[in-house]
Amino acid sequence: MSQGAKSAWGDGFGARFREVFFATLLLAATMLAYQPAWHGRPIWDDDAHLTKPALRSLHGLARIWIEPGATQQYYPLVHSIFWLEHPFWGETTLGYHLVNILLHGLSCLLLWCILRRLAVPGAWLAAAIFALHPIEVESVAWISELKNTLSGALYLGAALAYLEFDRRRGRAAYAGALGLFVLGLMAKSVIATLPAALLVIFWWHRGRLAWRTDVRPLMPFFAVGAAAGIFTAWVERTFIGANGAEFAFSLGERVLIAGRVFWFYLGKILWPADLMFIYPRWTVDGREWWQWLFPVAAFAFVASLWMLRKRARWPLAAVLFFGGTLFPALGFLNVYPFRFSLVADHFQYLAGLAPITVAAAGLATVAARGGRALKFGSCAGTGALLLVLGVLTWNQTRIYADFGTIWRATLAKNPGCWLARNNLGTVLLYEGRLDEAIASYRAAWELKPDYAEAHYNAGNAYARKGRPAEALAQFEQALALQPDYPEVFLNRGVLLAQQGRTDDALRDFLRGLASRPDYAEAHYNAGIALFQRGRAAEAIAHFERAVAIRADYEEAHRNLAVALVEEGRLAEAIPHYRRVLEINPRNAAAANELAWLYATCPLASLRNGPHAVELARRANETGENPLFLRTLAAACAENGRFSEAEETARHALSLVPEGDESGLRAALEAELAGYRAGAPYRDETFKMAPRP
C-alpha cells in the first residue's frame, strides 16, 4: 500500500473514530444530565397515557388505532409504543424514561447529521446544546411527552432522508422520507410544519425556490400534514375539551398571543431562567396598548430581516423556521393546555433548533477565524456553556420526581396556578392529610370560582373524613358549575348508597352513564344497586357492559358471576369466576364462591370435586373463616373424604358464636350430620354460599 493510501485510510479511520467517540460522549452526557428522571414516578396525566388495562390486549391495540376516544389523545403510534413497553416495564417507570432520553439523544445525533449535510459550522456544538438545554427537560423527563421525543426523532429522520432525496432524486429516499413523516404525524401532528421548514432550508441554501424541484415534490407532505392537523384540531375540541369560554379569543387577541409567545419562547432559549411546568396565564386585552408591542416588534423584526435577505439569508431563514415550527402553538389553534397557560416548554421542542443552530454556528465561526488564543478561549467558553446547561438540565429534571414534587415546584414559582393547587390537594388526599387537601382545593376554587373539579375533589375529601353532608354540598356545587359531570354522579351515588338511599344512588349512576356511556365504574355501581333492589337481570346487563369496557375489572366479573348464579345461569357464571382468579389469584372470596359452586351444584356436569378442594384451600389460606371452612368441608365431601369433611365442618362450627342469627350455625349442624352419614352436600335449589 502506498504512503498516500495509508494516509487517506488513516485519516478516514480517525474521522470515523472521532465521530463515534463524540456520539458516545454526547449520549452519555445526555443520560447523565437526565439522571434525576430515571426513576421519576408518573406525574399528572402519565397514568392516562400509559396503557390502560382495557387496552393491553390485541383488541386493545386495534382500538388504539381505530377509536379516537380510546386513549388520552389520538396519537396511535405513541400509544402503540406504550402498549409494546408495558409487558417489559409494567408499572416500573425506569424503562419509559430511558426510552424518552434515548430518543432525545437520537434526535441530537440526527440534528448533527443534518447540519453536517448542510455544511453548517458547529454541527456538533448545536447537537450538544440541544441535548443539554434545560428548555427541553419538559419534553424528555415527562413520560407523556414521548409524543415529542418520538415525533422529533421521526421529524429529523424524515428531514435527513429528504435531503438525501434532494441530492440524488432517488425514489427510495423519497419514500423513506414520506413514510417517516407519516409515522411522525401519528406520534404528534405538530410536525406537520416539516415541508415548510424544508422549503425554508432550500431557500437559504440556494437563494431561490423552483416549483418542479423544490415545491412540487413536497406537495404530498403538505397534504398529509394539513389533514393530520385538521384531524387533531377536531380531536382536541371533541374529546379533549379545547373549547368553551377559555378559548374564545378574537382574531386580534390571537395576534396579541402570537406576538408575545414568539418573544417568550425566544427569550427562554437564549436565557433559560425561571422555567416552570405551568407558567402564569396571561390576560389578553387588546385595549392595553403595551400588549400590541409584542406582535408589532415581531413583525418589524421579520420585515427588517426580509430587507436584509440579499446580504444574508440565514437570519431570516432561522426566524422563519423558528416561527413556522411554533405556528401550532402560537395561539391561532386551540390546544387544551391553553386552559391554564398560553405557553409551555414542550411546545418549542423542535422550534428551538433554529436559535440553537445559529448560536452554535456563530461560536464555531468565530473560533475558526480567530488565532490560537481565541480558539482556546472559545473551546473553554464552549465547555463552560455546556457544563452550565447540563447542570441546569439536571437541576430542572429533579422537579419531575413525582406528582407532589412537580406541583410544589410549580406553586413555588407560580402561586396563582389554580390547577397546581387542585392537583396538590389530590396529592395530600392520597397521603391522608385531608384537612390540608380541602384547604388546597378551596384555594383552587378561590383562584378560579368556576372550577367544578376542585369542588368535586373537596367532596371526595369530606366523604373520606366521614362528613357526608359537606361532601354532598360540594358535589352539588360541582354539578351547578358542570351539570354533566359523570365522576360527580358516580361518587355522589356511592355516598348515597352508603347511606341506604339506593334508589337515589341508582338515579345518579344512570345520570352519569347518560353523560358517559362507556363509564365502566358507573355501570358496575348501577349493577350493584339494581342487584340490591332484586333486579338481577338488569344488574347483569350493567355488569356485562362494565367488563366489556374494562376486561380486567375484577369486582365486576365477580358480581356478574354472583348475579348469574342468582338467575340460575350457573354455567355462565363459571368463566367470570375464572377470569377473576386470572386477574387476582389471591381473591379469596371468588375462590370460595367458585369452590362452592363446583362442590354443591345440583348439575352433575358442572361439579368438579378436585378443583373445588384446591380452590377452597386457596381461599382458606387467608385465615380461619367459617364460611370458607364450610366450603372446604363440602368440597371434601364431594370427593368422598367424609371424615375430613366432618372434621372441617366441626372446626367451622366452633368459630360461629352461639347466638348466631345468620343461619350459618344451623346450616353447618345440618351439613355435619350429613357428612357423618356419608352424604355430600346437595341443594336442588342451589344457593350461593353467604358472601364474606
N, C-alpha and C positions, 0 to 999 in steps of 0.2 A: 504493500500500500504506500502511495506517495505521501510526502510530508503534508502537501496541501489537503489530501483526502483525510489524513489523520486529524488535521486541524479543524476541518469542517465537521467531521464526525464528533470531535471533542467539543466544539462549540455548540453543536446541536444537542448533545447529551447534557452539557452543562446548563443550557437554557431549559431543557425539559426538567432537569433536576431542580433548578430554581423554582420553576412553576409548581412542581409537586410540593416542594418544601413550603412555599408561601401559601399554597392552597391548604395544606395540612395545618400550618400555623394559624391561618385565618379561621378555619373550622374550630380549632382548639380554643382560640381566643373567644369565639362566639359562644361555645359551650361553657367556658369559664365565666364569661360575663353574665350568662343567664343561669348560673348555678343555683341562685336562690329560688328559681321557679321549678327546679327539677321535681320536687316533692310537693309543690303547691296544690292545695286541695281545690275542689270546684268552687267557683265564685259565681255569683249572680245567676246567669242563665246557662251555665255549663251543664247543669243537670238536665235541662230541657234539650240541649243539643246532643249530648251523649245518648246513644241508642236506648230508647225506651224498651222495657221488657216485651211489649206487644209487637215490636218491630225486629226482634232478634232472630226471626226465622226467615226462610227463603221467601215466604209470603210477605213478611215484613219488608224485606229488601225490595220486592216488587212495589209495595205501597210507597216506599221512599221515592220511587221514580214516577209513579203514575198518579199519586194522590197528593196534591199540593198542601193540604192541611195536615198531613200525617206527621210532619216534622215542624220544628220551630220556624224554619224558613225553607223555602223551596230551593235548596242548593243540593241537588241529589248526589253529585259527586262527593261533596263534603260528608254527607250523611252516610254514603256508602263506605267511605274510608273509616268513619266511626264504627260502622257495622262490622267491618273487617277487623278493626282493632279490638273490639270488645272481647272476643274469645281469647285474645292474647293477654290483655291488660286487666279485663274485668273492671273492678271499681278502683284499682290502683292507678294513680294519676301519672306516675313517672313516665310510662310509655307514651301517653298522649303528649306530654310536654316535650319529650325528646324528639318526637316526630315533628312538632312545630318548630323547634330550634334547628333541627337538621334541614327542614325545608327552607327556613330563613337563610341558613348557610349556603344551601344550593342556589338560592336566588342571588346571593352575593357573588358566587362563582360565575353564574350566568351573566351578571352585570359586567364582571371583569372581561368575559369573553366578548360581549357585545362592544364594549368600549375599545378593546384591542382591535376588533374587526374594523371599527370606525376610525382607528388611529387617533383616539382621544388621549392626550397626555394624562398621566396619573391614574391609569385604569385600576391598578392595584389599590391605590390610596382611596379612590372612590368606593371600591368594594369594601374596604376595611371600615371606612366611615359609615357606610350603610349597615354593615354588620354590627357596629358598636354604638350607633347613635341612639340615645335614650328615647327619642320620639317613636322608635319602632317597638318599644317594650310592650305597649298595649296589644300590638298585633301578635307578638311572639309568646308572651308569658300567659296570655289568656287562652285557655283551651278552645273556646268557641271560635276564636279568630283563626282556626285552621282555614276558615274561609279566605283570609288574607294571605297566609303563607302559602297555601296550596295554589290559589289563583295567581299569586305573584310569581311563583316558580313557573307555572304554565304560561303566563303572560310573557315572561322573559325568554322562556324556551321557544315560544311561538315567534317572538321578535328575532331571535338568533336564526331560527330556521328560515324566516322570511328574508333576512339579509343574505343568507346563502342562496335563496332563490333569486334575489335581485342581482346577485353576482353572476350566477351560472344559468338562470332561467330553466332550472330542472323541475320536472313535474313532481318528483318525489319530495323535494324540498318544499314546494308549494303545498302539496297535500299534507305534509307533516306540519307546516305552519298553521294551516286551516284547522287541522284536527286538534292540535294543541290549543288553539284559540277557542274552539267549540267546547273542549273539555274545561278550559278555564272559565268560560261563561257558566258552566254547570257548577262551578265552585263558588263564583261570585261575579255577578253580571257587571260590576263596576269596571272590569277590564274591557268593556265594550269600546273604550276610548283608544285601544291599541291601533287600529288602522289610521286614525287621525294622527297619533303620535308618530307612526312610521312616515306619513307624508311630511310632517314637520322635520323629521330627521333627513329625509331625502332632499327637501328644500334647503336645509342648512348645508348639506354636503355638496349639492350641485348648483345651488343658486336659482333653480327653476324646477318646475314640475311638468312632466309630459303626460298627457292623457293616456296614451297607449301603454307606456311602460311603467308609469308610476300610479296613476289613479285607477284605471280600469281593472287591473288585477286585484285591487283591494275592495272592489265593489261587493263581492260576496261577504267579505269581512264586515263591511258596514251594514249589510242587510241582516246578517245573523246577530250582530251586536245590537242593532236597533230593536229587533224582535225580542231579544233577551231583556233589554232594558224596559220595554213596554210591559212585558210579562211580569217582571219583577215589581214594577210600579203597581200593577194590578194586585199582585200578591200582598204587597205592603199595605195597600188600602183594605183589601178584603179579609185577609187572615191575620195580619199583624196589628192593624189598628192605626195606620198612619193617616188618619183623617179626623175631622172634628174641628172645634174652635181653636185648638192649639196649633193647627196647621193652616188656618185661614188667613194667609198673607196675601196682600195685594201685589201686583207686579212691581210697583215701586218699592214696597217693603222687601221683596225678594232681591231686588237690585241692591238695596242697602245691606242685606245679609251677605250677598255675594262679595261685595267690596270689602266688607270687614273680615269675612272668612279668608279671603285671599291674603291679606296682610297678617292676619293672625297666624296662619299656617307657615308663612314665610318667616315670620319672626321666631316661631318655635323651632324651626330648622336651624336658623342662624344662632339663636340663643336659647337653648332648651332648659329654661328655668321655670320653676313653679308648674311642673307638669302635674296634671290631675287626671284621675279616672273619669270624673264628670266635672266639667267646667261650668261656671255660672251661666245661666241662660240670659242672653242679652234682651233688653226691652227694645223692640224695634219700633221706632216712631219717626215717620217722615217729617214731622213738624219740628224736630230737633235738627237745626242746621248743621251741627257738627257731624251728625251721622252721615251726611252726604259727602263729607271729605274723603271717606274710605273709597267709595266707587269712583269719585272724581279723580283721586290720586292714582287709582289703579288704571283708569282709562288714560290719564296723562302719561303714566309710566309706559304703558304699551305703545301709545302713539309716538312717544319720543324714540323708543327703540325701533319702531317702524321707519321713522325718518332717518335713522342711523344705519338701516339694514345694508345699504350699499357699501358702507365702510366696514361693518362687522355684522354678520348674520347670527352668530352664536348667542348674543344676549336675547334677541327676540325669540329665537328658537327655544331657548331654555325657558323663557317665560310662557310661551305658548304651550310647551309640553307641560309645565307645572300647572297652569290654569286649566288647560284642557283635560288633564288627568284628574284634576279636582272637580270637574264640572258636575258629576253626580252628587257631590256633597256641598255644592255652592249655595243651595237653598232653592233652586228652581224646581227641584223634585222633592216630594215628601218622603222622608225616611223616618222610621219610628223614633230613633233617638232624639229627633228634634223636639219631642215632647218635653224633654228635660234639659237639653243643651243643643245649641246650634253647631257645636264643634266637638270633635273627638279625635284623639291622636291616631286612632286606627284608620280614620278616613283618608289620611295622606300617606299611607304606607308606600305607594308607588310614586305619587306625585313628588315626594321629597327627593327622588332620584335626580331630578334636574338641578336644583341648587347644590346638592352634594357633588354631582359631577363637575359643575362649574368651579366650585371651590377647590376640588382636588386637582383639576386641570390647571387652575391658576397657580396653585402651590408648586405643582410639578414643573410648570413652565418657568416660573421664577427661579427655581432651584437649578434647572438645566442651563439657564442663560447666565447665571452668576459664577463667580470664582469659587475657589476651594472653600474659603471661609463662609460664603453664602450657602454653599451646598451643605457644609457641615451644620450651619445654623438651621437650615431648612429641615435636614434629617432629624436634628434634635427637637425642633419645634413640632414636626410631624409626629414623632414618637410621643412627645408630651401630650399632643392633641388626642391621639388615640388612647393613651393611658387615661386621660381625663374623661373621655367619652365612655370608656369601658367601666370606669368607677361609677360614673353617673348611671349607666345602664344597670350595673349590679345593684346599686342602691335603689333605683326605681323598681327593679324587679321584685324587691323584697315585699312591697305592698301587696303583691299578688299571692301571698302565702295562704290565705283562707278568706272565707266570707266576712268574718269580723274585721280582719286587718284592712281589707280594701275599703270598707265603709268608714272605719275610723280614720283612715288616712285621707279619705275624701272630705270628711267633715272638718278635719284639721285645717284644710285649705279652702273649703267651700262650705262654711257653716250653714248657709241658707239652702242647701240641697235637700229638698223635701224627700226625694227618692232615697237618698242615703239615710235620712232619719227613719224612714219607714223600714228599710232593709236592716238597719242596725237594730231596730226593735225586734225584728224576726230573729236575729242572732241572739238577743237577750232572752227572747221567748224560749228558744231551744235550750238555752243554758239554765232555764228555770228561774230567771230573775224577772219575775212577772211584773212587779211594780215599775221597775226601770223600763221594761218593754212598753208598758202602757204609756209612760211618760214620753218615750221616744215617738210612739205613734201619735200622741197628742201634739207634740212639736211638729210632726209632719203635716197634720191637717191644719194647724195654725198657720204654717207657711203656705199651704195650698188648701183653702177651705173646701174645694170641691173634690177632695181626694178620697174617693169611696174606699179604696183598698186599705187606707190607714184605719178607717172605722171598722172595716171587716176584720183586720188583724187584731185590733183592740178588742173586738167581740170575742175572738178566739182566746185572747189572754184572760179576759174576765171569766170565760167559761172554765178555763183551767184553774182559775182561782176559786171556783165554786160559787161564783156570783152570777147566777143565770139572768137575773133581772137586768143588770148592767150589760151583760152580753147581748141580750135581746134588743136592748136600746141601741147599742152600737150597730147591730145587724140592720135594724130599722133605718138608721141614719145612712148606712151604706146603700140600702135599696132606694132611699129617697133620692140619692145622688145618681145611682145607676140602677134603674129598675130591672134590667135583665142581667143580673149578676149571678151566674149559676153557683159559684162557690158559696155565696152567702145563703142561697136557698138550701144548699146541702148542709152546711154547718148549723144553720138555724133549725133545719129539720131534725138533725141528730140531737140537738139540745132539747127540742120539743118532745122527741121520742123518749129521751131520758126522764122527762117529767111525766111520762104516761100519756101525753097528748098525741096518740098515734095517728089519728085522722088528720090533725093539723100538720104533723110531720110528713105524712104521705102527700098532702097537698103541696108542701114545699118541694119535696123531691120531684114531683111531676112538673112543677113550675120551672125547676132547674133544668129538667130534660127538655122543656119547651124551648129554652134558650140554647141548650147544647145537647142535641140528641145522642151524641156519642160519648156522653159523660158516664164512664163505667161506674164510678163511685155512687152516682145518683141512682143508676139502675139497681145497683146492689142494695142500697138502703131502701129504695122503693120495694124491692123484693122482700126484704126483712119485714117492713111494715105490713105489706099485704099478707105475708105468711102469718104474722101475728094476729091478723084480723080473720084468719081462717080461709083466705082466698089463695090457696096453694097454686092453682092453675095459673092465675095471673102472676103470682110471685115467680113461678118457673120461667115465664116469658122474660121477665126482667133479669133474672139470674143468667139466663142463656144469652141475653144481649150483653151483659157485663163481661162474660167470659169470651164472647166473640170479639169484643173490643180489646180486652186485656187477657191474652191467652194464659198468663201466669197469675191470674187473680185467685189466689189460694182460697180465701174465705168464700168467694163467690162460687167456686167449684164445690166446696164443701156444703154450702147451704142449698145449692142446686140439687146435690145428691139427696139431702135430707127431704127437700120438697118433693122430689121424685118418689122417694120411698113413701111419703105421706099419701101420694096419689096412687100408690100401688105399682108404680113403674120401676120395679126393683132392678131389672136387668139394665135399664138405662142409667141407674144411679152408680153402678159399679165403676164405669170408666171415669167418672168425675172424682170418685174417691181415689182411684189410682193416680189421677192427674195431681190431686192434692199432695199425695205422697211422693210423686216425682219432683214437684216443686219444693217441698219441705219434708224430707223423710222423718223428721222429728215431730211431726204434727200428731201428738198422741191421741187427740180426740178423733181425728179422721181414721187413724189406725184402729182405734177401739170400735168405731161405728162400722167400719168395713168388716172387721173380725166378727162382730155380732151378726151382720148380715150373712156372712159365709157360714157361720156356725148354726144359726137358728132359722134360716129362711125355709118356709114350707115347700118351696120349689126345689126338688132334689137336684135339678140341673144347675142351680146356682150355688149349692153348698160346696164348700171346699175346706174340709176339716184341717188338713195340714197347714194350709195358708192362714186359716183362722187362728191357729195356735201361734204361728210366727208373728202375726200382726198383734195379737193380744199380748204376747210377751214384750213386743216393742213398746206398746202403749204403757205397760206396767213398769218400764224402765224409769219412768218419771217419778215414781214413788208409790206408796201404798194408797190406792184409791179404790174404794169398794165397788164403784161402777165398773172400773177396768178389771178388777178381780172377778166380778160376776161374769164378764165376757170371757175371760180366760177359763173359768170353770165350764161354761157352755161349750167352748172350743174343745176342751179336753174330753168332755162327754161325747161330742160329735165324733171324736177319734176313738171312742171306746175305752178311754182311760178314766174309768168312773171313780176309782179310788183317788186319783189326783184331782178330779173334778170335785169330789166330795170335800177333800181337804181344802181346796182353794175357796169353795163356796163357804165353808165354815169360817175360814180366815176373813173373808169379806164380811160375813155376818158379824164377826167380832168388832169390826170397825164402824158398824152402824149403831148410833146411840139408841138406847131403849125406847125413848119417846119419839122415835122417827115417825113422821107423818107423811112422808113421800111415797110410801108403799114399797120402798126398796127392801125393807126388812121382811115384810110378808112375802114378797116375791122370792127372796133368797131362801126363806124357810121352805117354800113350796118346791123350789128347784132342788134344794138339798135332799128333800125326801125322794124326789125322782132319781137323783144320781145314786142314792143308796139302793134303789130298786133296779139300777142298771138301765135307766131310760134317759136318752138325750133330751135336751130342751126342745119343745115344739110349741108353736103357737100358730094355728091356722089363719088367724087374723093378724099376721105379722105386724109388730110394732117396733119402732126403733127404740133401742135402749135409752134410758134417760141421759140427756147430754150434760156434761160437766159444766 
